[in-house]
Amino acid sequence: MYTFFQSVKQSAEELKNASTIAVCGLLIALNVVLGLFSIVISNVLQIRFSFLAIAVSGALYGPLVGGIVGAVSDLVNFVVRPTGPFIPGFTLDAFLTGFIYALVLYKKKITVKQVFAANTVVMLVINIFLSTIWLSLAYGKAFYAIVSARIIKNLIMLPINTGMLYVVIRFIEKVPSFRFGKQRR
């Protein structure tokens, strides 16, 4: 428990850094741009790549910052390109997505196993369970009718998302300004 609260506290400290705020603004913008390139299969099933910006923010700056970037990204995405009614549950999902990625990846040496674990938790808790509840409530469709298609889609996307996120993080690790798994000055 101590590590959990310590990482949240350190993440709150990150918000005092101007460069953190600037990078988070860029990550939110990147999330919006990536959100424009989603593949819509139906109104309850979409393939998106915008999770990358939220996951990177969590891995770089911790749970609180990752969650905030996720929530703000969701709100900006809705304003830029609304794809249905505004559902506050999706904003909560976006916050929790950044929070979960940070819990698994923040200040740790990034490995494929860790990225896979983070993606698996997000897939199970957010994509399959919570998002399906919000979609079921919003569109009046049965939970079980929606969840079966979402499980198949998420199982297919899990290795793809893991590979993409791992490659993106490995690329960002090479940028001297960012230090995954190390204390920044």
N, C-alpha and C positions, 0 to 999 in steps of 0.2 A: 504494500500500500504506500509505503514511504516513497518509493520510486515514482509511482503514479503522481502523487501530489508534488513531488520535486520537479517532475517534467512539466506539469501544468504551471508551476511557479516560474520556472525558467522560460517557458513559452510566453508568459505574461511580461517578463523582462524584455523579451525580444521586441515587444510592441513599442518600447521606448527608443528603439534604434531607427533612425530615419531611413537607412538603407533597407531595413526590413520592410518598412511601409512602402517604399518605392518598388521593391521586388514583388511584394504582395499585389500591388496595383497592376504590375505587368502580368502576374500570374492570373489575376482576375480577367484582364483583357484577353489573355491567351485562352482562358476557359471559355469566354464568350465566342471567340473566333472558332475554336474547336467545336463548340456547341452548334455552330451554323452548319457543320458538315456531318450531322448525325444522319444515320440511315433509318428512315421510318418504315417499319414493316406494317404496323397498325397503330391505332391510337393508344394501345396499351403495351406495345412492344417496339422498342427502338434500340439501335446500336449506336453508342456514343463513345467518343474518345476524350471528352472534356475532363474526365476523371484524372487525367495525367497531371493537369495543373494543380488540382486540389491535393493529390497525393504528394506531389513535389513540395508544395507549401507546408504540409504536415511534416514531411521528412526533414525539411530544412529548418523550420522554426517552431515545431512542437504542436501539441494538441490544441491549445487555445487559438493560436494563429491559424493552424490548419482548418479548424472549425469555422473561424470567422471568414476565412477566404472562401470556404465552401458555401456558407450561408449568403455572403454578399454576391458571390458568383451566381447563385440560384436566382436571387432577386434581380440582378442585372440581366441575366438571360431571359427572365420572364418579361422584362420591359422591352428588351431588344427584339425578342422573337417569341411571343406567347404562342404556345401550341395547344392551349386548352385553358380551362379555368385555373385561377391561382389557387394552389393547395398548399397551405402552410406546412403540411406534413413533408412535402418535398424539400422545403427549406431546412427543416429539422434533419431530414436524411442527408442533405448536403453538408450540414454542420457535423453530423456524426461521422460521415465519410472522412472528412479531413481529420477529425479527432482520432478515429480508428487507425488511419494510416500513420499518424504521428505516434500513437502508442506503440506501434510495432517497429517503426523505422527511425524515429527521432534519436539522434546522438548515438546511433549504433552503426557498426560496420554493415553495409548493405550486402546481403547475399540473395541468391535466387530463392532460397528457402524462406527467407523473411518476406520478400516481396510476394511470394506465393501465399504465405500465411496471411498477410495483410489483405490481399485480394480475396482470399477465401472467406475471411471474416466479413468483409464488406459485402461480398456476394450473398452470403447466407443471411446476415442480419438486415442489411439495407435493401439490396436488389431483389431478393426473393421474398423476404418476410414483410418489412415495413412498406416498401414501395408498392407491393401488391395490395396491401391493405388500403393505401390511399387511392390507388387506381380503382379498386373494387367499390369504394365509397363514392368516388367521383363519377364513375360511369355506370354504376348500378349493375355491374356484372358480378357473377358469383366468384368468390375468392378462388375456389378450386379450378374454375375454368381458366382464369388468368394465370395462376401459379404454374400450371403444367408447362405452358409455353415459355414462361420466364425461367423455369428451371433448365429446360433444354438450351435456351439461348445463353444463359449464364455458364453452363457447363462447357459449351463450345467456346465462349469468350474468355474463360478463366486462364487457359494457357496463353492465349493471344495477349490479354491484358497484362499478364505477368511478364511476358517477354518484352512488350512495349515499355512498361514502366521500368523494368530493369535496365534496358538499353538507354532510356532517357536519363535515369539517375546516374548510370556509368558515364554518360556524356557530360552531365552537369558536374560530376565529381572532378573532372579535368579542369574546370574553371576555377582559378585560384581564389576567387572571392567566396566560393561556397565550400564549406567543410562538413561533409556528412560524417557522423561518428566521431567528430573531434570538436574540441572547444574552439570557438571563434574568438578572436581578440575583440 
